[in-house]
Amino acid sequence: MDQKIFADLHNHTTASDGDFTPDQMVEQAETLGVKAMGITDHDTLEGLKNAVAAGKKYDIEVICGVEVSIRFKRSYFTGTLHLLCYFLSARLLDEQFVKGFKNILAKGRGEELVRARVNEINKIFGPGRKKALLKRNLKFEDICVLSDNATRRHFSIALKEDFGITDADTINAIIGNDSPAYLPSGIKLEEVVDFIRGNHILAVLAHPAAGSFPGKGHYKEVLPPLEIVQRILPEFIEAGIQGLEVYYPGHTKEHQDLMKSWAARYHLLITGGSDCHDGTERPTGVRGISESEFKLFKKALT
């Protein structure tokens, strides 16, 4: 990315599946010279108040957000796409807003989903099964001990640490989108549309082209290829999204150019972020937007 990063709008903390606390995450922005940082944990608001406090401490503008998992189960795609939902920090003081958002997000994650996924994995890959890959049945406790807000990353950690499965292809065969045991997380798009529209939330489609990243790496994960995203995109446009995450570590220059053309066609804001989860494989401060792009973003947010 040629331009200077003024704002990095996509980062995860220990509130979901990141390695850094909200305070540590914001401190890194100050160290790197990034002026504004988006905190966008998966399907939770829990780290935002601490992040806002850290922003005041380090003189960093913290943009509050949530990366909402949107579930699809179609003949051509079973899995999730992600909406980055941004809102003003003052909304954290609105109990009705916070409670309403949490109630919606709770439908897509949590204990019920984890237990269902564990059962499906055991039915297909447990000992004695036709496709047996596990030395013993996976337990709910193997996952919940790692996080109260378990994601695919926590399943991957459990398979590595508790079962000694280190081969990435084998792990993906068990928990990936194409696995016969796969159950998508998240909520249906229609379950969050009214809340977004009624609460002045700025919704941005996250990493649209990451599933077509040409190399291996965490940024690609098990996201669908670009063709699937393009097929579903009109539904997000109709739902009222206002932006596309153009600048992203898993987007090539060609992807960025294509995303810019989509943004122009549908009159969408251009955003960007690092999708930070840790300090080595997925660090912060590597992607973001310029000051002029951030001013447009802030105007739409306020």
N, C-alpha and C positions, 0 to 999 in steps of 0.2 A: 504494500500500500504506500503510495508516494506521499500523500498528505499527512500532516501531523495529526496524531490522535488527540483530540480535545476531550471526547467523551467515549467511554467504553460502557455500552449499555446492556451487557449480558454477562453476568457473573454469578457463581453459586458459592454458598457458604455452608458451614456445618449444620445450618437449619434444614438442608436437604442432603445433598451428596457431595459437598465440597470439603476440602481439607482445612480451610481457613475460617476462623470465626468472622462475624461481620466486622468487628473492630480491626482485625488483621487484614481483611480484604480492603477496607477503606484506607488503611495505612499504606498499603502497597500502591494505591492510586497516588497518594501524596508523594511517595518515594519516586514514582515513575514520571511525575509531572502531568498526570492525567487530571483534568479539572473537574470532571463529572463522572460518576460511576453508577451504573445501574445494578441493583441487587435484585436478582430474578430467580430465586430458588424454585425448585420444582413443586408446584401445587401446595405451597405454604406461604403464609405471611409472617411466620414466627421470627425471622431474623431481622425484620425491617426496622423496628423501633431502635434496636441496638445499632443498626447501620446508620440511621439518621443521627443518633447521638454521636457516633464516631465521625460523621461528616462535619459536625460542628467543631469537634475536637481538632480535626486535621484540616479544616477549611476546604473540604471537598463537597461539592454539590451531589448529594445522594438522590438518585432517581428510584423511587419505589416501584417494584414490579413483582410479578409472579409469572413463571413459565408454566402455562396451563397445558396439560396433556389432553389432546382431543382424540377420542377413540373412533376408529373406523373398522368396520367388518364388512367388506365388500367382496364380490367375486374376484375382483382384480387387486384387492389390497386389504390385508388385515394387519392393523398396527395403529400407531399414533403419529400425529403431526402436532406441532407445538405452537401455541400462541403466547407471545410475550405481551402481557397485559400491564400497562403502566398507569399510574395514578399519582395524584399529589400526596405528599406525605401527611398533609393535614387530615386526610381521610382515615388515617390510623386512629384518630381520636373519635371517630364516628362509630359508636358501638354497633349500630344497625348495619352499616356498611361492612365492617369487619366480620360480624356474625353471619351476614348473608353470603359473603364471599367464601368463608370457611365452610359453610353448609354445602355450597355447590362443589367445592374442591374435594370434600370428604367422600363424595360419591365415586370418585375415580381412583382412590388409593386406599391404603389402610389395611387393617388386619384381614378383612374379608377377602380382598383381592390376593393378598399374600398366601393365605390358606388355600384358596382355589388354585393358584399357580403351583404351589407345592404338591397338591394332590394330583394335578395333571402331569407334572414331571415324574412323580413316582409311578403313576399308572403306565407310563410309556418307557421310562428309562431306569426304573428301580430294579433291584436284584430279581432275577428270574423272569423278567419281561423279555419280549422278543428283541427289543432294542436296548437291552440293559447296558448302562454306562456308569451306574453308581454302585459303590461297594456296599452301601446301605441306603435305606430310604432317607430322603431329605426330610428334615423336620422343620416345622414352623419356627421353633426356637433357634435353629441355625441362622435364620434370617433376622428375626426380631431382635436378637442380641446385638446386631450391627447397627440398627437404626429403627426409630419409631415411624419413620417415613421411608420405608424400603423402596428401592428402585432396582432396575436391572443391574446396576453396578454392585449392589449388595449381594444379589444372587451370584454374580460372577466371583466376588470375593469369597463367598462361602464355598463355592465349587473348588476354588484354588486352595483355600486354607484348610477346609474340613475334609475334602475328598481327594486332594492332590491332583486335580485336573488342571493342568497349566496350558494345554494346547488351545489356542484361541479358536480354532475351527471346531473343536469338540465342545467348548463352552457355548459357542454360537449355535451349534446343532441342538443344544439342550434348551437355551433360553432365547434364541433369536426369533425374529418374525416368521421365518419359514419352518420353525420347529412345530411338529404336530402337537406339542404341549403348550404352545404359545397362547396366552390370553392377553389381549391388549389392555393396558391401563388407560385411565383417563375417563373423561366424560364426553357425551355426545355434543356436537357443536350447538345444537338447538337448546341444550340445557344451560348454556352460558350466554347466549346471544342477548336476551332481554336484560340480563344483569349488566353486560358491557354497555349497551345502549342507554340504560337508565342511570348509570353512575359515572358518566364521563370518563370512561376508561379508554385509553389509547391502545388499541390492539394491533400487534405487528406479527406477521407470519415469520416464525424463526427459521433460520438456515434452510431455505427452500431447496437449494441445490446440493446440500451436503451428502445426500444419499448417492449422488453421482460423482463424488470425489474420486479421481482416477487412481489414487494410491491407497495403501492401508493406513489405518490410524483411528484414534478415538473420535475424531470429528465426524467420521462417516458412520460409525457404529452400525445400527441396523435400520437406518432411515430409508424410506423408499426412494427409488430413482426419480429423477427430475420429471420423467414422463407422467408418473403417478401424481406428483404434486401439481403439475400443470392441468391435469384432468380434474382435480378437486378444487383448484384455485377459484373458479367462479363461485363456489359455495361460500368461500371465505369472503370474497368481494361482496356477495349478497348479504352476508352477515354483518358487514360494516367495518372490516379491518381498514386501518388507516396507513399502514406501512409495511415495508418488506425489509428484512434483514439482509442487506446486500453485502456488506463487508463482514466476512466470517472466515476463520482459518481454514475451513473445509470448502471454500469457494475458490475456484480458479479465476483467472482474469476473464476468461470467456463466460464463466458463470456470472461474474459481477456485471459484465456488459449486458447479459441477457436479463438479469434482475432489474437493471436500470431501465431497460426497455419496457419491462412489465410495469414498473413503477410509473413510467411516463404514460403508458396506455391507460392505466387505471387511476391515475392521479393519486399515487401513494407516496408517502414519505420514505426517504432512504435512511435506514438505520444500520448499526453495526456493533459488533461486540466480540469479545474473546471467548465466551463460553468457558470461563475459567472454572476448573475443578481442583487444581493442584498447582504446585510450583514448578513442575518439570514437563510433564506430558501435555498439560492443558493450562498454561500460565495466563495471567491477566496482562492487559496492556499491549497485546499483539494485534488487535483489530479494534476499530471504532470509527467514529465520524469526526469531521472537522468542526470548527467553531461555527461556521455558517450553517452547516447541516444541523447542528445542535440547536441553533436559534430557531430554526423552522420546527424542529421537534418540540421545543419548549412552548412555542406559540400554540401549537396544536394541543399540547397537554393542558395548558392553562386556559 
